[in-house]
Amino acid sequence: MRRAIWALMLAGALAGAPATGQAVDPPRHATHPAANKQLLLPSAGVGLNALFFLAAGPEPKPTIILLHGLPGNERNLDLAQAIRRAGGNVLTFTYRGAWGSPGAFRLANSIEDTAAALAFVRTPDAVARYRIDPRRIVLAGHSMGGANAALVAAEADGLAGVALLDAANFSIRAEARAKGGEAEIPKVAAGFDEFGNALAGSSPDAVAREIAAKGKGWDLVPLAPKLARFPVLSLYAEYGIAPPNKALAAAIAAQPGVRLTVAALPTSHGFEDRRLELGARLVAWLEGLVAGRGASVR
């Protein structure tokens, strides 16, 4: 009876989302079971705290670099588990100065750290050690992590895809600061979560000032032609930061030969009450990349 009730709840949660078999754990592999591997990811001369979710089996795996937002209270590790159940590796890490990683947190540093993570998973040692298929590497990120994924993907080659989950676009706040002057800084800072002890050497005010100084160069919309070289997934929250995500998706959709999948979820920025649907849609898109299926716009 309890199992039947759970099945009904799960079916309701995934209504309208692609079916992926995510309600069932795969059997344990006899020689290469699924595993978590802690490591220090090299970036700018330091080792960033990282965890690799390794899928079962001896063969090279599609590998997703999953990027957290600002400050990273939501790590989206449920998505990492869902991807691993579907047969993919997932690399997660914390940026310089974030959650115990060495250094001081800066938005610019987090972009560099994302590029370092991509370079790392392409090294021969990492490819062999973690059973990575270098032809199937995906950058995926939520909020600030989505911005980082887009910025790094725009300068990268050979990605299998880019997944943007209610991605931030800091240029919008930079433009507001330019119009509003110094008085706009506290307003920008107030839009961030309380950092607590999460980000060393930083504060909402410091991040707001970094955006004011550099944010115009981080506009995602002009990156559309470069992003359209890869399959792109845009999942955004209707009650989150939908307008910049709609603008970016429209700019990508206008490119020739685009492979774009777009979906708006009726939830807030953290996808708090749509986690199962979020995972199902992300995994279905990733499975589509492996199967070579086309894009869709919904």
C-alpha positions as CSV (number, residue, x, y, z in Angstrom):
1,M,0.0,0.0,0.0
2,R,2.8,2.4,0.9
3,R,4.6,1.7,-2.3
4,A,1.4,2.3,-4.3
5,I,0.9,5.7,-2.6
6,W,4.5,6.7,-3.4
7,A,4.1,5.6,-7.0
8,L,1.0,7.8,-7.3
9,M,2.8,10.8,-5.7
10,L,5.8,10.3,-8.1
11,A,3.5,10.1,-11.1
12,G,1.8,13.3,-10.1
13,A,5.1,15.1,-9.5
14,L,6.3,14.2,-13.0
15,A,3.1,15.0,-14.8
16,G,4.0,16.6,-18.1
17,A,7.7,15.8,-17.7
18,P,9.6,13.2,-19.7
19,A,9.7,9.6,-18.3
20,T,13.2,8.5,-17.4
21,G,13.0,5.6,-15.1
22,Q,14.4,7.7,-12.3
23,A,12.2,6.0,-9.6
24,V,14.3,2.9,-9.8
25,D,17.9,2.4,-8.7
26,P,20.1,0.4,-11.1
27,P,21.6,-2.9,-9.8
28,R,25.0,-2.8,-8.3
29,H,27.8,-3.4,-10.9
30,A,30.0,-6.3,-9.8
31,T,33.4,-4.9,-10.8
32,H,32.8,-1.1,-11.3
33,P,30.0,0.0,-8.9
34,A,28.9,3.6,-8.7
35,A,31.2,5.6,-6.4
36,N,31.9,9.0,-4.9
37,K,35.4,10.2,-5.3
38,Q,36.7,13.3,-3.4
39,L,39.4,15.3,-5.1
40,L,41.1,18.6,-5.2
41,L,40.4,20.3,-8.5
42,P,43.4,22.4,-9.6
43,S,42.7,26.1,-10.4
44,A,45.0,29.1,-10.1
45,G,47.5,27.2,-8.0
46,V,45.1,25.9,-5.4
47,G,43.0,22.8,-5.0
48,L,39.2,23.4,-5.0
49,N,37.0,21.0,-2.9
50,A,35.4,18.7,-5.4
51,L,33.3,15.5,-5.5
52,F,33.0,13.2,-8.5
53,F,29.8,11.2,-8.8
54,L,30.9,8.2,-10.9
55,A,28.4,6.1,-12.7
56,A,28.7,2.3,-12.7
57,G,30.4,0.3,-15.4
58,P,33.9,0.1,-16.9
59,E,33.2,2.0,-20.1
60,P,33.9,5.8,-20.6
61,K,30.9,7.9,-19.5
62,P,29.2,11.1,-20.5
63,T,30.4,13.6,-17.9
64,I,28.6,16.7,-16.6
65,I,30.2,19.5,-14.8
66,L,27.5,20.8,-12.4
67,L,28.0,24.4,-11.2
68,H,26.4,25.8,-8.1
69,G,25.0,29.3,-7.7
70,L,25.6,32.2,-5.3
71,P,26.5,31.4,-2.6
72,G,25.8,27.7,-3.1
73,N,23.3,26.9,-0.4
74,E,21.5,24.9,-3.2
75,R,24.1,22.5,-4.6
76,N,21.6,20.5,-6.8
77,L,23.1,17.3,-5.7
78,D,19.8,15.5,-6.3
79,L,20.4,16.3,-9.9
80,A,23.9,14.8,-9.7
81,Q,22.4,11.6,-8.3
82,A,19.7,11.5,-11.0
83,I,22.3,11.9,-13.7
84,R,24.4,9.1,-12.2
85,R,21.4,6.8,-12.1
86,A,21.0,7.4,-15.8
87,G,24.6,6.4,-16.4
88,G,26.5,9.7,-16.4
89,N,29.4,11.0,-14.3
90,V,28.9,14.3,-12.5
91,L,31.7,16.6,-11.3
92,T,30.7,19.1,-8.6
93,F,33.1,21.6,-6.9
94,T,33.1,24.8,-4.9
95,Y,34.8,27.9,-6.3
96,R,37.8,29.7,-4.8
97,G,36.7,31.1,-1.4
98,A,33.4,29.2,-1.4
99,W,32.6,26.6,1.2
100,G,36.1,25.9,2.4
101,S,37.9,26.0,-1.0
102,P,41.1,28.1,-0.7
103,G,41.3,31.7,-1.7
104,A,38.9,34.7,-1.8
105,F,35.6,34.5,-3.6
106,R,35.2,36.7,-6.6
107,L,32.7,36.3,-9.5
108,A,35.6,36.6,-11.9
109,N,37.4,33.8,-10.1
110,S,34.4,31.5,-10.3
111,I,34.4,31.9,-14.1
112,E,38.1,31.0,-14.2
113,D,37.5,28.0,-11.9
114,T,34.8,26.8,-14.2
115,A,37.2,26.9,-17.1
116,A,39.7,25.1,-15.0
117,A,37.2,22.3,-14.3
118,L,36.6,21.9,-18.0
119,A,40.3,21.7,-18.7
120,F,40.7,19.1,-15.9
121,V,38.1,16.6,-17.2
122,R,39.9,16.7,-20.5
123,T,43.3,15.8,-19.2
124,P,44.5,12.3,-20.1
125,D,44.9,11.4,-16.4
126,A,41.4,12.4,-15.5
127,V,39.9,10.7,-18.6
128,A,41.5,7.4,-17.5
129,R,41.0,7.7,-13.8
130,Y,37.4,8.7,-13.8
131,R,36.3,6.9,-17.0
132,I,35.3,10.0,-18.9
133,D,34.3,10.1,-22.5
134,P,35.9,13.4,-23.6
135,R,33.6,13.6,-26.6
136,R,30.5,13.8,-24.3
137,I,31.2,16.6,-21.8
138,V,28.4,18.9,-20.7
139,L,28.5,22.2,-18.8
140,A,25.4,22.7,-16.6
141,G,24.8,25.3,-14.0
142,H,22.1,26.9,-11.8
143,S,21.8,30.7,-11.3
144,M,25.4,32.1,-11.2
145,G,26.5,28.6,-12.2
146,G,24.4,29.0,-15.3
147,A,26.1,32.2,-16.1
148,N,29.5,30.6,-15.7
149,A,28.5,27.7,-17.9
150,A,27.4,30.0,-20.7
151,L,30.5,32.3,-20.4
152,V,32.9,29.4,-20.4
153,A,31.0,27.4,-23.1
154,A,31.1,30.4,-25.4
155,E,34.9,30.2,-25.5
156,A,35.1,26.4,-25.6
157,D,35.1,23.8,-28.3
158,G,33.8,20.3,-28.5
159,L,31.2,20.3,-25.8
160,A,28.3,17.9,-26.0
161,G,25.9,20.4,-24.6
162,V,25.2,23.3,-22.2
163,A,22.4,23.2,-19.6
164,L,21.2,26.5,-18.1
165,L,19.0,26.3,-15.0
166,D,17.4,29.7,-14.3
167,A,20.7,31.3,-15.3
168,A,21.7,34.7,-13.9
169,N,22.7,37.5,-16.2
170,F,24.7,40.0,-14.1
171,S,24.9,42.6,-16.9
172,I,21.3,43.6,-16.1
173,R,22.3,44.6,-12.6
174,A,25.4,46.3,-13.9
175,E,23.2,48.4,-16.2
176,A,20.9,49.3,-13.3
177,R,24.0,50.4,-11.3
178,A,25.2,52.6,-14.2
179,K,21.8,54.3,-14.3
180,G,21.3,54.6,-10.5
181,G,24.9,55.4,-9.4
182,E,26.2,54.6,-6.0
183,A,22.7,54.4,-4.5
184,E,22.1,51.3,-6.6
185,I,24.9,49.3,-4.8
186,P,22.8,48.4,-1.7
187,K,19.8,47.5,-3.9
188,V,21.9,45.1,-5.9
189,A,23.5,43.7,-2.7
190,A,20.0,43.2,-1.2
191,G,19.1,40.9,-4.0
192,F,21.6,38.2,-2.9
193,D,21.1,35.6,-0.2
194,E,22.8,36.1,3.1
195,F,26.3,34.7,2.6
196,G,26.8,33.7,6.2
197,N,30.2,31.9,6.3
198,A,30.0,30.5,2.8
199,L,32.2,32.9,0.9
200,A,35.6,33.9,2.3
201,G,36.9,37.4,1.6
202,S,33.6,38.5,0.2
203,S,30.2,40.1,1.0
204,P,27.0,41.0,-0.8
205,D,28.3,44.6,-1.1
206,A,31.7,43.4,-2.6
207,V,29.9,41.2,-5.1
208,A,27.6,44.1,-6.0
209,R,30.6,46.3,-6.6
210,E,32.3,43.7,-8.7
211,I,29.1,43.5,-10.9
212,A,29.1,47.3,-11.2
213,A,32.7,47.2,-12.4
214,K,32.7,44.1,-14.6
215,G,29.1,43.0,-15.1
216,K,28.5,44.6,-18.5
217,G,31.1,42.3,-20.0
218,W,29.2,39.3,-18.6
219,D,26.1,39.8,-20.7
220,L,24.9,36.4,-21.9
221,V,22.6,37.5,-24.8
222,P,25.5,38.4,-27.1
223,L,26.9,35.0,-26.6
224,A,24.0,33.4,-28.4
225,P,25.8,32.7,-31.7
226,K,28.6,30.9,-29.8
227,L,26.3,29.0,-27.6
228,A,24.2,27.8,-30.6
229,R,27.2,25.7,-31.7
230,F,26.1,23.2,-29.1
231,P,22.8,21.7,-28.0
232,V,21.4,24.0,-25.3
233,L,18.8,23.3,-22.6
234,S,17.2,26.3,-20.9
235,L,15.0,25.4,-17.9
236,Y,13.9,28.5,-16.1
237,A,11.5,29.4,-13.3
238,E,8.4,31.4,-14.0
239,Y,8.7,33.0,-10.5
240,G,12.5,33.2,-10.6
241,I,14.5,35.2,-13.1
242,A,12.5,34.4,-16.1
243,P,12.9,37.6,-18.2
244,P,16.7,37.3,-18.8
245,N,16.4,33.6,-19.5
246,K,13.6,34.2,-22.0
247,A,15.8,36.8,-23.7
248,L,18.7,34.5,-23.9
249,A,16.6,31.6,-25.2
250,A,15.1,33.8,-27.9
251,A,18.5,35.0,-29.0
252,I,19.8,31.4,-29.2
253,A,16.6,30.2,-31.0
254,A,17.2,32.9,-33.7
255,Q,20.5,31.3,-34.7
256,P,20.8,29.0,-37.7
257,G,20.9,25.3,-37.1
258,V,20.2,25.7,-33.4
259,R,19.5,22.7,-31.2
260,L,17.6,24.2,-28.3
261,T,15.2,22.8,-25.7
262,V,13.3,25.3,-23.6
263,A,10.9,24.8,-20.7
264,A,9.4,27.1,-18.1
265,L,8.6,25.5,-14.8
266,P,5.9,27.1,-12.5
267,T,8.2,27.5,-9.5
268,S,10.7,29.9,-7.9
269,H,14.4,30.4,-8.5
270,G,15.5,27.3,-6.5
271,F,13.0,25.0,-8.2
272,E,12.0,24.1,-4.7
273,D,8.6,22.5,-5.5
274,R,9.6,21.1,-8.9
275,R,12.8,19.1,-8.0
276,L,11.5,15.8,-9.5
277,E,10.4,17.5,-12.7
278,L,13.6,19.4,-12.9
279,G,15.7,16.2,-12.6
280,A,13.4,14.4,-15.1
281,R,13.7,17.1,-17.7
282,L,17.5,17.4,-17.3
283,V,18.1,13.7,-17.5
284,A,15.7,13.3,-20.5
285,W,17.7,16.0,-22.4
286,L,21.0,14.4,-21.5
287,E,19.7,11.0,-22.7
288,G,18.6,12.8,-25.9
289,L,22.1,14.0,-26.5
290,V,23.4,10.4,-26.2
291,A,20.7,9.1,-28.5
292,G,21.1,12.0,-31.0
293,R,17.5,13.2,-30.7
294,G,16.6,16.7,-31.9
295,A,15.7,19.7,-29.8
296,S,12.3,20.9,-28.8
297,V,10.8,24.2,-27.6
298,R,7.9,24.1,-25.1
